[in-house]
Amino acid sequence: MKNLVKQFLSDDQRAHVNAAVEKAEKLTAGEIVVMFISASYHYPMANVIGATTFAIPLALIFTPVIGGWLWIGNQNMWLFLGLLTIFFILFHEIIKRLLWLKRYFISRKEIDAEVKEAAITHFFNHGLYRTRDKTGVLVLISVFERHVWVLADEGINAKVPEGHWADIVKMITDGIRQKRSADAICEAVEKIGKLLKRHFPVKPDDTDELDNLIIEK
């Protein structure tokens, strides 16, 4: 799943997002970080489930065909197991490499859980909890899952209802589906900046405490 971020956004589009964060942060003491990761998890069970889904019916179809042609009679059980193993290995490798196919074997619930966990991990790993007024906001875009998670520090959560983040997530995910990812992310960042301005206006001694844009391949 390497380099999915590079395929997702061009260098110019990343610069556009970075500029949007800089502009938004001029309005507020809040700290906005947009982070792109190729995937939140590698989902090994999806390879197993997908390979099994293809291998069993194919082995059942081909066992009587090949068994009849070879005249092996009651040895069909061993032929079935052999074919099952071959098809399983083959499709395990295919699904591991064809990410669009792999996605069909991952549940929405698992994706939600893994992206949420990734957001929490990166929130702490990149120090968003260390801002002076507890006003860090992480916008995590996990490319493989096409999933977005917004996570805010306790200072913001005390004043901003959680429902506002659902609107931000929808704005970005809709933009991704419409093939206008960069523009949608910039619009979402602008909306976050205006939202934070109401509760956390910029201070005279305000400094940029965090990176605006983080890319993790």
N, C-alpha and C positions, 0 to 999 in steps of 0.2 A: 504493500500500500504506500510505498514511498513516492514522493514527488506529486501527490495528488493536489497539494496546495498550489504548486507551480502550474498545474494544468487548470486549476480553478480560477486563478487570477493572474493577470499579466503584471509586469513590473510597474507599468503606468497606472494600472488599477489599484495596486497596493499603495502607490504614492498618493493617489486620489483619496483613498480611505484614511491614510495617515494625516493628510491635510484636513480632512473632515473632523478628525479627532482634535487636532490642534485648534481649529476654529471653535468647536463646541466647548473646549476647556477654557477658552477666553471668557466665557460667560459665567463660569461657575468654579467654586472651590473643589468640586468633585473631580475625581480622577477616572477617566474612561480608558479602558484597555480593550482593544479588539484583538483577538487571538485566533489564528487559523491553525488547525492541526489536520493531518491527513486522515487520521481515524482515532477514535477513542479507545478501541480495543481491536484485537485481531480475530476474534470470534472463531476459535478452532472447531467448536461443535457444529457450526454451519457447514463446514467442509464434510464432516461425518454424516450429518443428517441428509445433506444434498446427495452425497455419494451413495448412501443407502437407498434413497428414494429412486435413483436411476438404476442402481445395480440389481436390486431384487427383481423388478419386472423384466429387465433385459435378460437376466439369467434364466428366469422361468420361460421366457419366449424361446431362447436359443438352445436350451437343454434338450428338448425333444427333437428339434431339428437336427442338431449336430449328433445327438445320441442315435437317432435313426439312421443317419448317414454312415456313422461308424459301426453300427450293429453291436453296440456295447450292452444292450439289454438292461439288466438290473444294476448296472454300474452307473446309471444316470445320476444317482445321488452325489457321487464323487465328481462327476462332470459338472453338476449344478454348483457345488461348492467351489470348484476351480474357476468356473465362469464368474461366480459371484465375487470371488477375490480379485480377479482381473478387472472386472467392471468397476468394482469399488475403488481400487487403486487409480484407475484411469480417471474416473469422475472426481475423485478426491483432488487430484492435481488440476483438473480442468476448473473446478469450482474455486479452488484456491487462487487461480490466476484470473478468472473472469469475474471481476468484482460486481458487475451488474447482475450476474447470475447468483452469486453468493448472497446478495442482499435479500433474495427471495426466501432464504432459509433462516433469516434472523427475525425474531418477533419484535414488534413495536415496543413491547414492555422491556425486552432486553436492551434495545437501543436506548430507550429513555434512561434506564438505570446506568448504563455504561457512560453515556454522555454526561449525565449529572455527576457521576463519580469523577470523570475527567475534569469537569469544570471546578469541582471542589479542590481536587489535587492541584491543578494549575493555579487556582486562586491563592493557595498558601505557598506553593513553590515559588511563585513570582512576586510574593510580598504584597499582594493587594490588601492584606489585613493590616499593613503597617503604616497606612497614611495617617497624617496628623489628626484629622477629624473623623476617621473611620468612614471615608466617603469614596472608597474604591468600587468601581463597577467593571466586571468582566463580561465581555460579549464573546462567547466561545462559539466558533463555527467549525464543526467537525465534518469534513468534506465527504468522506466515504458514506457516512450515515445521512448526509444532507440534513443535518440536525443542528439546531442552535439552542444554546442555553445561556441565560443571563443570570449572573450571580452578583449581588450587591452586599456591601459590608453593613454592619449593624447600624451605623449612623444613618445610612440611607433607608434601610428597612424600617426604621422607627418612624419615618415620615412619609415614605412613598408606598402606597398600597401595592401588594404583589401583582394585582391584575394588570398594572401598567407594563410589567415585563412580558406578560403574555402577548400584549399588543405589539411590542417590539419584536418578539420572536416571530410572530405571524408576518409582520412587515418584511422581515429578512427572508423567511422561508418562501413566502409568495414570490419575492423577487428572484430567488434562486430558480423556482419553477418556471418563471417567465423569462429566464435567460438574461436577467439584468442584475446580477448579484452585486457588483460593485456599487451601482447606483442605489440599490435597496439598502445596503449596509450604511452608506453615507447618509441616506435619509433617516435611518434608524438612529445613527449617532447624533444627528442634528436634533432629533426628537428627545433623545436622552439628555442632551445638553440643555434644552429648554426646560425640561422637567426638573433637572437638578438646580437650575438657576432660581427657580421659585423657592426652593428650600435651602439652597447652599450658594448664595451669590458669591461672586469672586471677591477675594480679600486683597487689600493693598499689598500685603507681603506674600501673596500666593506664589507658589513655585510648582513646577511640573515634577511630581515625585515619582512617576512611573513611566515606563515605555508606553508610547501610544499604540504601537503595533507590534505584535509578537508572531513570528512565523516558526512553527515547529513541524519539521518534515516527517 
